[in-house]
Amino acid sequence: MQNATLAPDAELSFEAHPANTSNAHLTALYQLGFKRLSLGIQDFDPKVQFLINRFQTPEQVVKVTGEAREIGYTSINFDLIYGLPGQSISGLTATINEVITMQPDRIAFYSYAHVPWLKPGQRHYTEKDIPAGDEKFALYQFGRKLLLEAGYKDVGMDHFALKSDLLFQSMATDKLHRNFMGYTSQHTHLLIGLGVSSISDSWTAFAQNPKTVEAYLEKIAQKLLPVEKGHFLTDEDLTVRKHILNIMCRANTAYSEGIPEKVHERLLPLLNDKLVLITEKEIRITTKGKSFLRNVCMAFDEKLWLKQPKTQLFSSSI
């Protein structure tokens, strides 16, 4: 990267842990061009933090947020998660109320994914501790309600932003885009992932780096591109991606020759629940359906339906 030139309109962002991010960290990265910051909050409830081995206090978050703004950071994002082990409506309410007082510009409100075979730390509790089904969805609905009432706008799947933030403005002007890292205000066909396990996207292909530091450094030492595996997208893949991105970013998509029969059939349960509107060539998300974008997108993914039983797909996305 020695001879790389930074574009004048580049947006640089980094993710930080509230408990160990110092003023020196913030200052050094700001001087390198970083203007956006994301803080992983998850939940402030001490019981939940103990179960997930994630410890930070509201005071630490207030300190980092305040220092970042004083230095000149223009957009601050908080990551929150619903469906965590031990999480309750009352605990989530307290967390979101704390967050609202700090006024982050963006909030990512993610669904918890229970994958103990990938993350051994998640074995500190059992499935009985994890909200599921209606209980988990109630957490999302209640959290979403609190954020909307506080003035945040539902940008799309998992993301909320203040009207003053560029992410909301991009949605309002139909310029919103989504990649592996979430929603972005810049639409580019190239995403370069640097570091262990990161994924790059050239639009017609994906490539993932090795998942261990040792394997990654070994390839670097051999002056090889640190790529472990990848996938070349077919024409069908590109078509599916186009429609999924349209749904995620613009809440509608259209087919020039009519909606494929399989897609239409899969969407019928969502149509009956008034989550989508369907015409001969167009699919449009309803206001109610905004909370179910992931379910709608599943209807387009042929490979997903070949791998999974039909009865479990939609329920597994909650």
Disulfide bonds with the S-S distance in Angstrom:
none
